Amino acid sequence: MGVAAADFNNDGWVDLYVTNFGHNQMWRNNGDGTFTDVTRESGTDVSGWSCSAAFLDYDRDGWLDLFVGNYVDFRFSDQKKCLAASGAEDYCGPLSFNPLPNRLFRNRRDGTFEDVTASSRIGSEFGGALGVICADFNGDGWVDIYVANDKRPNQLWVNQRDGTFKNDGLVAGCALDQDGIPQSGMGVDAGDVLGRGLEDLAQHFRDIQARTETVAIDLPFIDEFTSPSGDRIFTHHFVLAREHGKDSRERVMGYASIKNGKISLINFVSVPDPPPEGSEKKK
């Protein structure tokens, strides 16, 4: 289903972690053109249905840890019968199955990993992961984790710098689309798309009209305040660079508020692209 490549044991040779429908595999590079399956001895044997994985140094100890994104609990021995709107038999979508918890493994620096899924809080929320990307999204020097889910809200796991993570996907504006609806998140990447020195997200998904879009999300500025009634309210600005096919591109800005876990879109308008660097008129 997927693969992550990195040097997990710091011997200078790139190793492989392969995700599968069944058991995943950790392949240690022998440095001579061959690999050894060290899945069991490394403590990274995950069974079920894993789609994505990523190596990251979340505790900044110089050794790569491992995040594994799991999909849904599908079994050939217990297949469901699903129908289309017409009544004809159809395949079952992701919401027909329970999502599987994702896993986080901390590198012990001796060739083995410790399962810290529970203690890190990564296992507290999950939604059928298809994609994952790790980057420092809030600029604090610690690596965070973004998980793209299929038809369920995405997660933005912000590193709390103490071995734990907090899901800020909703308040950061990347858990749902601009209408407050979960996407079918698939491939995802990160980079400074808008040239502001900040990590942006690019996610590929298919909406309910089967229209393919790639959306680059510039993570927002967030203002938090407490209303007179005691409600915590988040107001934030965000920018989306939306690609519709090969040649059509739209850049839009939104202003939204989140109150008690519900998103309320205040404004959503098209905005021009920023001028190329150095194109300002000289006075």
CORSULTA-V273484 format. One record per residue. N is the residue number from 1. RES is the residue in one small letter. OMEGA is omega in whole degrees, -180 to 180 (NA if undefined). Layout:
# CORSULTA-V273484
{{N | RES | OMEGA} {N | RES | OMEGA}}
This chain:
# CORSULTA-V273484
{{1 | m | -178} {2 | g | -180} {3 | v | 172} {4 | a | -176} {5 | a | 179} {6 | a | 179} {7 | d | -173} {8 | f | -177} {9 | n | 174} {10 | n | 177} {11 | d | 178} {12 | g | -179} {13 | w | -176} {14 | v | 179} {15 | d | -176} {16 | l | 170} {17 | y | -174} {18 | v | 177} {19 | t | -173} {20 | n | 163} {21 | f | -171} {22 | g | 179} {23 | h | 175} {24 | n | -177} {25 | q | 172} {26 | m | -179} {27 | w | 179} {28 | r | 180} {29 | n | -180} {30 | n | 178} {31 | g | -180} {32 | d | -179} {33 | g | 179} {34 | t | 179} {35 | f | 176} {36 | t | 178} {37 | d | -179} {38 | v | -175} {39 | t | -176} {40 | r | -177} {41 | e | 179} {42 | s | 179} {43 | g | -177} {44 | t | -180} {45 | d | 178} {46 | v | 179} {47 | s | -178} {48 | g | 179} {49 | w | 178} {50 | s | -179} {51 | c | -174} {52 | s | 177} {53 | a | 179} {54 | a | 171} {55 | f | 179} {56 | l | 176} {57 | d | -172} {58 | y | -179} {59 | d | 175} {60 | r | 178} {61 | d | 179} {62 | g | 179} {63 | w | -175} {64 | l | 175} {65 | d | -173} {66 | l | 172} {67 | f | 179} {68 | v | 179} {69 | g | -179} {70 | n | -174} {71 | y | -176} {72 | v | -177} {73 | d | 177} {74 | f | 179} {75 | r | 178} {76 | f | -178} {77 | s | -177} {78 | d | -177} {79 | q | 179} {80 | k | 174} {81 | k | -178} {82 | c | -177} {83 | l | 174} {84 | a | 180} {85 | a | -180} {86 | s | -177} {87 | g | 179} {88 | a | 179} {89 | e | -174} {90 | d | 176} {91 | y | -178} {92 | c | 179} {93 | g | -176} {94 | p | -178} {95 | l | 177} {96 | s | -176} {97 | f | 175} {98 | n | 177} {99 | p | 178} {100 | l | 178} {101 | p | 173} {102 | n | -178} {103 | r | 175} {104 | l | -179} {105 | f | 177} {106 | r | -179} {107 | n | 180} {108 | r | 177} {109 | r | 177} {110 | d | -178} {111 | g | 179} {112 | t | -179} {113 | f | 175} {114 | e | 178} {115 | d | -179} {116 | v | -178} {117 | t | -177} {118 | a | -175} {119 | s | 180} {120 | s | -178} {121 | r | 177} {122 | i | -178} {123 | g | -176} {124 | s | 179} {125 | e | -180} {126 | f | -173} {127 | g | -179} {128 | g | -172} {129 | a | 171} {130 | l | -179} {131 | g | 177} {132 | v | 174} {133 | i | -179} {134 | c | 180} {135 | a | 177} {136 | d | -172} {137 | f | -179} {138 | n | 173} {139 | g | -180} {140 | d | 178} {141 | g | 180} {142 | w | -175} {143 | v | 177} {144 | d | -176} {145 | i | 174} {146 | y | -178} {147 | v | 176} {148 | a | -177} {149 | n | -178} {150 | d | 177} {151 | k | 174} {152 | r | -176} {153 | p | 175} {154 | n | 177} {155 | q | 170} {156 | l | -177} {157 | w | -179} {158 | v | -178} {159 | n | -180} {160 | q | 174} {161 | r | 178} {162 | d | -178} {163 | g | 179} {164 | t | 179} {165 | f | 177} {166 | k | 180} {167 | n | 178} {168 | d | -177} {169 | g | -177} {170 | l | -177} {171 | v | 178} {172 | a | 176} {173 | g | -178} {174 | c | 178} {175 | a | -176} {176 | l | 176} {177 | d | -175} {178 | q | 177} {179 | d | 180} {180 | g | -177} {181 | i | 177} {182 | p | 179} {183 | q | 169} {184 | s | -176} {185 | g | -179} {186 | m | 179} {187 | g | -179} {188 | v | 178} {189 | d | -180} {190 | a | 178} {191 | g | -179} {192 | d | -174} {193 | v | -173} {194 | l | 175} {195 | g | -179} {196 | r | -179} {197 | g | -180} {198 | l | 178} {199 | e | 176} {200 | d | 180} {201 | l | 171} {202 | a | -176} {203 | q | 178} {204 | h | 180} {205 | f | 178} {206 | r | -177} {207 | d | -172} {208 | i | 174} {209 | q | -179} {210 | a | 177} {211 | r | -177} {212 | t | 178} {213 | e | 169} {214 | t | -175} {215 | v | 175} {216 | a | -175} {217 | i | 174} {218 | d | -174} {219 | l | -164} {220 | p | 165} {221 | f | -175} {222 | i | 173} {223 | d | -180} {224 | e | 176} {225 | f | 180} {226 | t | -179} {227 | s | 178} {228 | p | 180} {229 | s | 178} {230 | g | 179} {231 | d | 173} {232 | r | -177} {233 | i | 178} {234 | f | 174} {235 | t | -177} {236 | h | 178} {237 | h | 177} {238 | f | 180} {239 | v | 177} {240 | l | 171} {241 | a | -170} {242 | r | 178} {243 | e | 176} {244 | h | -177} {245 | g | -173} {246 | k | -169} {247 | d | -176} {248 | s | -178} {249 | r | 180} {250 | e | 177} {251 | r | -175} {252 | v | 178} {253 | m | 180} {254 | g | 173} {255 | y | -174} {256 | a | 174} {257 | s | 179} {258 | i | -178} {259 | k | 180} {260 | n | 176} {261 | g | 179} {262 | k | -177} {263 | i | 177} {264 | s | -178} {265 | l | -178} {266 | i | -177} {267 | n | -177} {268 | f | -173} {269 | v | 174} {270 | s | 178} {271 | v | -180} {272 | p | 174} {273 | d | 177} {274 | p | 180} {275 | p | 177} {276 | p | -179} {277 | e | 179} {278 | g | -178} {279 | s | -180} {280 | e | 179} {281 | k | 178} {282 | k | 180} {283 | k | NA}}
